[in-house]
């Protein structure tokens, strides 16, 4: 029995949809993408965001803006840290929502 192509591709499509739902983009600025996983309080044990820029990925602490994992160009890290400083209260509110599996809100980009 031969499966139709749509049946073969369905698991990949579902996985892609799950990945999008499990880590929503909460902001974007200057080529930097800021994401926050749902239920993401087990590995790092503190509030944090995920950052993507070009081919780099990093995990950055919300309370102090420290680089926890990965790498990010120094200039982009400084921008992200400034953005965290401005939006720390909103980030903490989103963190509480995310770790409880609730929908997070978008946060204004750095302007």
C-alpha positions in Angstrom: 0.0 0.0 0.0 1.4 3.4 -1.0 0.7 6.4 1.1 -0.4 9.7 -0.4 2.3 12.4 -0.2 0.1 14.6 2.2 -0.1 11.7 4.6 3.7 11.3 4.6 4.3 15.0 5.1 1.7 15.5 7.8 3.9 14.6 10.8 6.5 17.2 9.6 3.8 19.8 9.2 2.4 19.0 12.7 5.9 19.2 14.3 6.5 22.5 12.6 3.2 23.8 14.0 4.0 22.5 17.5 7.4 24.2 17.4 5.8 27.6 16.5 3.2 27.2 19.2 5.7 26.2 21.8 8.0 29.2 21.3 6.2 32.3 20.1 8.1 35.3 18.8 7.4 38.1 21.3 9.4 40.9 19.6 11.7 41.6 16.7 14.1 44.5 16.1 17.3 45.2 14.1 17.3 41.7 12.8 17.1 40.2 16.3 14.2 37.8 17.0 13.1 37.4 20.7 11.2 34.2 21.6 9.9 32.6 24.8 9.1 28.9 25.3 6.0 27.7 27.0 6.7 25.6 30.2 10.4 26.5 30.0 11.4 26.7 33.6 13.1 23.3 34.1 16.5 23.6 32.3 17.7 27.1 33.3 15.6 27.5 36.5 15.2 31.3 36.0 13.2 33.6 33.8 14.9 34.0 30.4 14.4 34.7 26.7 15.7 33.0 23.6 17.4 35.2 21.0 18.1 34.5 17.4 20.2 36.7 15.1 21.6 35.5 11.8 23.2 32.1 12.5 23.5 32.8 16.3 21.3 31.7 19.1 21.4 32.6 22.8 19.5 32.3 26.0 19.5 35.5 28.1 18.4 36.0 31.7 15.5 38.5 32.2 16.4 39.6 35.7 20.0 40.7 34.9 20.4 40.4 31.1 23.3 37.9 31.4 24.1 35.5 28.6 23.2 32.1 30.0 23.9 29.9 26.9 24.9 30.2 23.3 26.5 33.2 21.6 25.4 36.6 20.2 27.5 39.4 18.7 28.5 41.9 21.3 26.6 44.8 19.6 23.4 42.7 19.3 23.7 41.6 23.0 23.9 45.2 24.1 20.7 46.0 22.2 18.9 43.0 23.7 20.1 44.0 27.2 18.9 47.6 26.7 15.5 46.2 25.5 15.3 43.9 28.6 16.0 46.9 30.9 13.1 48.8 29.3 10.7 46.0 29.2 11.6 43.9 32.3 8.1 44.1 33.9 6.4 43.1 30.7 8.9 40.2 30.2 8.3 39.0 33.7 4.6 39.1 33.1 5.0 37.1 29.9 7.3 34.7 31.7 4.6 33.9 34.3 2.1 33.3 31.5 4.5 31.1 29.5 5.5 28.8 32.3 1.9 28.2 33.0 1.1 27.5 29.3 -0.9 30.6 28.8 -0.7 32.9 25.7 2.0 35.5 25.9 1.8 39.1 24.6 3.9 40.8 22.1 6.3 43.4 23.5 7.3 46.6 21.6 10.6 46.4 19.8 13.6 48.5 20.6 13.2 51.8 18.6 
